[in-house]
Amino acid sequence: MKTLVAGGTGTVGSQVVQGLIAHGEKVTVLTRSAEKSKALPGGVAGVVGDLRDPRSLPKAFEGIDSVFLLTAWSEDEAEQGLAGVAAAKSAGVKRIVFLSIHNVQRFPEIPHFGAKLPIEKAIKESGMVYTILQPNNFFQNDSWFRAAILQYGVYPQPFGSKGLSRVDVRDIADAAVTALREQGHEGAYPLVGPDTLTGEQTAAIYSKHLGRTIRYGGDDLNAWFAQAKTMLPLKQAEDFRLMYESFQKYGLIASRDDYTQQAKILKHAPRRFEAFVQETVQQWTHPATSRQVGSA
């Protein structure tokens, strides 16, 4: 079986690639330039193609049996995803695994969430065998906040006091590899962690493992947005503000049914956030004696 991974050099996609390699699968990564192929792991092929340029995709998808499709945040995210689905269908791909978002239907007004819905619909109507993975907020997103945590003693992600059932990217990759390699996993699967974490609780866990106080940056989205728009594209900052506003109002919390459904594809207990933080703090503070969290 030959699998094409779109987004194979990113946080999730790279883990999917490593998981497939570990099982002896043939893996090709979709890249926007031949230069990027040089950084791929040994034994992994690179093929040039761009979801923003549908004309580049037929050759990239030729001879592919299964596809892992990931669309990162962008203003044309839905269009990119639809182009990927169309190319897979046209090439005769048998199986597609798509990375969506937990409880995505509940928040269609958030552009990053809403962009997933037409892609999910197209996949369901494509005739391909499909699995849609719907993960919660990633543990590994905290790498963006390393400087704030270590230098300023602040955990800045303003997701409030309702709580998120955050998930480890390695669990997402494990589920994706299972869906790509095994029969019987058609449908949608939530991917969630075992703990419901608030902003204050998250800061307290970092405090425990760093041995000093890390305070939660608070729920003031005006202050957060003023800072974020100096570092992110304005549209992305606006999108994330809507996302955090929804998290503060409603949370993003797993149900009992979510855990039951997840167990069918994950096949092991989900990783805990505190274990992730312990590993992460070790990597941040003693990089010479630890490996990066999320590595195989």
Backbone torsions as a table, in degrees:
resi	resn	phi	psi	omega
1	MET	NA	137.2	180.0
2	LYS	-114.2	123.9	-175.9
3	THR	-113.4	133.5	173.3
4	LEU	-102.1	128.3	178.4
5	VAL	-111.1	115.8	174.0
6	ALA	-91.9	125.8	-172.7
7	GLY	87.4	27.1	-171.5
8	GLY	-76.7	-3.1	176.7
9	THR	-106.9	1.7	-177.6
10	GLY	-91.6	-171.0	-173.7
11	THR	-60.3	-47.7	-179.8
12	VAL	-83.9	-49.3	-174.4
13	GLY	-58.5	-37.9	179.6
14	SER	-64.7	-34.2	177.3
15	GLN	-70.4	-36.5	176.0
16	VAL	-63.6	-44.4	178.1
17	VAL	-57.7	-48.2	-179.1
18	GLN	-62.9	-38.9	179.0
19	GLY	-65.3	-39.9	178.5
20	LEU	-67.0	-42.3	177.7
21	ILE	-59.0	-41.4	-178.9
22	ALA	-61.0	-25.2	178.4
23	HIS	-97.2	9.8	176.1
24	GLY	76.1	19.4	-179.3
25	GLU	-81.3	153.9	174.6
26	LYS	-84.8	122.5	-172.4
27	VAL	-124.8	134.4	172.2
28	THR	-123.0	137.1	179.3
29	VAL	-108.7	130.7	175.9
30	LEU	-78.1	120.2	179.9
31	THR	-125.8	156.1	-179.2
32	ARG	-83.6	-11.9	178.5
33	SER	-151.1	151.2	178.5
34	ALA	-62.2	-28.5	-179.0
35	GLU	-60.6	-38.3	-178.4
36	LYS	-66.3	-24.4	-179.5
37	SER	-63.2	-25.6	-176.9
38	LYS	-65.9	-23.2	-178.0
39	ALA	-91.7	1.2	-178.3
40	LEU	-74.1	152.5	177.9
41	PRO	-59.8	155.9	177.2
42	GLY	-58.2	138.2	179.8
43	GLY	87.4	-5.5	179.1
44	VAL	-102.0	128.5	178.5
45	ALA	-88.1	151.6	173.0
46	GLY	-115.1	142.4	176.3
47	VAL	-131.5	135.5	-175.9
48	VAL	-81.1	128.4	176.3
49	GLY	-174.4	156.8	-175.7
50	ASP	-138.8	123.3	179.2
51	LEU	-61.5	-19.2	176.3
52	ARG	-80.0	-10.7	-178.8
53	ASP	-127.3	86.2	-176.1
54	PRO	-55.0	-25.1	179.9
55	ARG	-66.9	-21.3	-179.2
56	SER	-85.5	-6.6	-169.0
57	LEU	-88.9	-34.2	-177.0
58	PRO	-53.9	-45.3	179.4
59	LYS	-65.9	-37.9	-179.2
60	ALA	-65.0	-35.6	-176.8
61	PHE	-90.5	-4.6	-177.4
62	GLU	-63.5	129.2	177.1
63	GLY	78.4	9.4	-178.0
64	ILE	-88.8	136.9	178.4
65	ASP	-93.0	-39.1	-178.1
66	SER	-141.1	153.6	-176.0
67	VAL	-131.1	134.4	165.3
68	PHE	-102.7	117.0	-174.7
69	LEU	-111.4	122.2	178.0
70	LEU	-128.0	131.3	175.8
71	THR	-119.5	113.0	178.1
72	ALA	-75.7	168.1	179.2
73	TRP	-57.4	132.7	170.5
74	SER	-166.0	162.6	179.9
75	GLU	-68.2	-22.5	178.9
76	ASP	-113.0	33.4	-176.2
77	GLU	-57.7	-45.4	-179.0
78	ALA	-62.7	-42.7	-179.4
79	GLU	-62.8	-40.2	178.1
80	GLN	-62.9	-45.4	-179.9
81	GLY	-62.9	-42.1	179.0
82	LEU	-64.3	-36.8	177.2
83	ALA	-63.8	-39.0	178.2
84	GLY	-65.7	-41.6	178.3
85	VAL	-64.2	-44.7	-179.4
86	ALA	-62.1	-42.0	-179.5
87	ALA	-65.7	-41.2	179.0
88	ALA	-63.1	-45.3	-179.9
89	LYS	-62.8	-45.1	-178.6
90	SER	-64.0	-33.6	-178.7
91	ALA	-81.6	-4.0	179.9
92	GLY	80.1	24.1	176.6
93	VAL	-60.6	136.7	-175.6
94	LYS	-86.5	-31.7	-171.8
95	ARG	-140.2	138.5	177.6
96	ILE	-133.3	136.0	175.6
97	VAL	-119.4	124.2	-175.3
98	PHE	-118.3	138.6	178.2
99	LEU	-94.6	108.9	178.7
100	SER	-105.9	-141.9	-176.7
101	ILE	-141.8	144.7	177.8
102	HIS	-59.6	134.2	179.6
103	ASN	52.6	38.5	-173.5
104	VAL	-60.9	-34.1	-177.1
105	GLN	-67.7	-19.7	-175.9
106	ARG	-76.6	-22.5	-173.0
107	PHE	-127.9	54.1	-176.9
108	PRO	-67.2	-15.9	-179.9
109	GLU	-75.9	-14.7	175.4
110	ILE	-83.7	118.0	-173.4
111	PRO	-52.5	-42.7	-178.6
112	HIS	-65.0	-35.8	175.8
113	PHE	-73.0	-49.9	-176.3
114	GLY	-60.1	-30.4	180.0
115	ALA	-64.9	-24.8	-178.9
116	LYS	-73.8	-26.6	-170.7
117	LEU	-64.9	-47.6	177.8
118	PRO	-66.3	-28.3	176.8
119	ILE	-68.4	-45.9	176.4
120	GLU	-56.9	-44.7	-178.6
121	LYS	-61.6	-45.4	-179.6
122	ALA	-63.2	-38.4	178.5
123	ILE	-64.7	-44.9	-179.3
124	LYS	-62.9	-29.2	-177.9
125	GLU	-96.2	2.5	-171.8
126	SER	-78.9	-22.7	-173.8
127	GLY	89.0	-9.3	176.0
128	MET	-79.0	151.5	167.9
129	VAL	-66.5	131.4	-173.1
130	TYR	-136.4	151.8	167.8
131	THR	-132.5	129.7	176.9
132	ILE	-110.6	117.0	178.1
133	LEU	-94.9	133.2	-173.9
134	GLN	-125.6	79.5	-176.3
135	PRO	-81.3	152.2	171.7
136	ASN	-75.8	-176.8	175.9
137	ASN	-54.6	133.7	-174.4
138	PHE	-77.1	138.7	167.9
139	PHE	-54.9	-44.2	-172.1
140	GLN	-67.7	-11.5	173.0
141	ASN	-59.6	-22.5	-178.1
142	ASP	-65.6	-14.2	175.8
143	SER	-62.4	-26.7	177.4
144	TRP	-65.6	-22.5	-172.6
145	PHE	-105.8	14.9	-176.9
146	ARG	-55.2	-49.0	-177.9
147	ALA	-62.7	-43.1	-179.8
148	ALA	-61.4	-40.5	-178.4
149	ILE	-71.0	-50.6	-173.6
150	LEU	-77.2	-41.3	-174.3
151	GLN	-87.8	-33.3	-173.7
152	TYR	-115.6	-4.9	177.5
153	GLY	66.9	33.4	-176.6
154	VAL	-129.9	133.5	167.7
155	TYR	-96.3	111.6	-164.9
156	PRO	-96.8	-5.6	-176.0
157	GLN	-72.2	112.3	-167.1
158	PRO	-88.3	61.6	-174.8
159	PHE	-93.1	2.6	165.1
160	GLY	85.4	-159.0	-170.2
161	SER	-113.1	0.5	176.0
162	LYS	-76.8	-43.0	174.9
163	GLY	111.0	150.8	175.7
164	LEU	-124.9	143.7	174.7
165	SER	-93.9	67.4	-172.4
166	ARG	-62.6	154.8	-171.9
167	VAL	-132.0	149.8	177.3
168	ASP	-82.1	134.6	179.0
169	VAL	-57.7	-31.9	178.8
170	ARG	-64.3	-31.8	175.0
171	ASP	-69.8	-38.3	176.9
172	ILE	-60.8	-45.6	179.7
173	ALA	-63.5	-41.0	178.3
174	ASP	-59.2	-44.0	179.6
175	ALA	-65.7	-40.6	179.9
176	ALA	-63.2	-42.9	179.9
177	VAL	-63.8	-41.4	176.1
178	THR	-60.2	-45.5	-178.9
179	ALA	-64.7	-34.6	-179.2
180	LEU	-76.6	-28.1	-172.3
181	ARG	-100.5	-24.1	-171.7
182	GLU	-116.2	153.5	172.8
183	GLN	-80.7	159.1	168.7
184	GLY	91.0	17.4	-179.8
185	HIS	-120.6	31.6	178.5
186	GLU	-73.2	138.7	179.4
187	GLY	127.1	-166.3	-178.6
188	ALA	-109.3	138.8	-177.6
189	TYR	-131.3	119.9	170.2
190	PRO	-68.4	147.1	175.3
191	LEU	-129.0	114.9	-169.3
192	VAL	-142.0	155.5	176.1
193	GLY	-86.2	169.3	-175.4
194	PRO	-80.7	-10.5	-175.2
195	ASP	-118.7	142.8	171.7
196	THR	-95.4	114.4	-169.4
197	LEU	-111.8	128.1	173.1
198	THR	-92.3	171.8	175.8
199	GLY	-61.1	-44.3	-179.9
200	GLU	-63.8	-42.5	179.9
201	GLN	-65.0	-38.5	179.2
202	THR	-62.6	-46.7	177.8
203	ALA	-60.5	-39.1	-179.3
204	ALA	-64.7	-35.9	179.0
205	ILE	-67.9	-41.1	175.2
206	TYR	-64.1	-38.9	177.8
207	SER	-58.9	-45.8	-178.6
208	LYS	-57.6	-46.2	-172.3
209	HIS	-87.1	-18.1	173.7
210	LEU	-90.3	-16.8	179.4
211	GLY	74.3	23.1	175.6
212	ARG	-154.9	164.1	-173.1
213	THR	-74.4	125.8	169.1
214	ILE	-114.5	120.1	-177.7
215	ARG	-98.0	150.2	174.6
216	TYR	-73.2	133.7	-175.7
217	GLY	-70.4	-13.1	175.3
218	GLY	97.9	178.2	-171.4
219	ASP	-104.8	10.2	-177.9
220	ASP	-74.6	98.7	-176.2
221	LEU	-74.4	-23.2	174.7
222	ASN	-65.4	-45.0	178.4
223	ALA	-66.3	-41.7	178.7
224	TRP	-61.0	-45.5	-177.2
225	PHE	-65.1	-39.6	178.5
226	ALA	-57.9	-38.0	178.6
227	GLN	-77.2	-44.0	-173.5
228	ALA	-63.4	-37.8	-176.2
229	LYS	-72.2	-8.4	172.8
230	THR	-85.7	-12.6	-175.7
231	MET	-118.6	-20.5	-177.4
232	LEU	-120.2	157.1	168.8
233	PRO	-55.3	143.6	-174.1
234	LEU	-55.5	-44.1	-178.8
235	LYS	-62.2	-38.3	179.3
236	GLN	-68.2	-42.8	177.4
237	ALA	-61.1	-41.0	178.4
238	GLU	-64.5	-41.4	178.8
239	ASP	-62.2	-47.6	-178.4
240	PHE	-66.3	-32.6	176.8
241	ARG	-62.6	-43.6	176.5
242	LEU	-60.7	-40.4	179.9
243	MET	-62.4	-48.8	-178.9
244	TYR	-66.9	-33.7	176.3
245	GLU	-61.2	-42.4	177.9
246	SER	-67.0	-40.0	177.4
247	PHE	-61.5	-41.3	-179.9
248	GLN	-66.2	-36.4	-178.2
249	LYS	-77.7	-41.5	-168.1
250	TYR	-122.6	-18.4	-170.3
251	GLY	72.8	-179.7	172.1
252	LEU	-141.1	84.3	-163.7
253	ILE	-114.6	134.0	179.8
254	ALA	-72.0	146.2	174.3
255	SER	-99.3	170.2	176.4
256	ARG	-60.4	-40.2	178.3
257	ASP	-62.8	-35.5	177.7
258	ASP	-58.5	-45.1	-178.7
259	TYR	-67.4	-37.0	177.8
260	THR	-63.8	-45.6	180.0
261	GLN	-66.4	-42.4	-179.1
262	GLN	-60.2	-38.9	-176.6
263	ALA	-60.1	-24.9	-179.0
264	LYS	-69.3	-24.8	-176.0
265	ILE	-115.7	-27.7	-177.5
266	LEU	-80.2	-41.0	172.6
267	LYS	67.8	11.0	170.4
268	HIS	-153.7	165.0	180.0
269	ALA	-64.2	139.3	178.1
270	PRO	-65.3	145.3	-179.7
271	ARG	-67.1	147.8	-178.0
272	ARG	-92.7	147.6	-179.2
273	PHE	-63.2	-39.3	-177.7
274	GLU	-63.0	-37.5	177.0
275	ALA	-65.3	-39.2	176.5
276	PHE	-61.5	-45.3	-179.4
277	VAL	-63.3	-41.3	178.8
278	GLN	-58.8	-45.6	177.6
279	GLU	-64.1	-43.3	-176.0
280	THR	-65.3	-45.0	179.1
281	VAL	-61.3	-40.5	177.5
282	GLN	-61.5	-42.9	-179.2
283	GLN	-67.8	-39.9	-179.5
284	TRP	-68.0	-38.6	-171.9
285	THR	-98.0	-21.7	179.1
286	HIS	-136.2	62.4	-173.7
287	PRO	-61.5	-26.4	-177.4
288	ALA	-72.1	-20.1	-175.9
289	THR	-114.3	11.0	-179.1
290	SER	-140.5	161.4	176.3
291	ARG	-105.0	158.8	-176.7
292	GLN	-65.0	134.3	178.7
293	VAL	-62.6	130.3	-177.6
294	GLY	105.0	-9.3	176.8
295	SER	-75.1	160.2	-176.0
296	ALA	-69.9	NA	NA
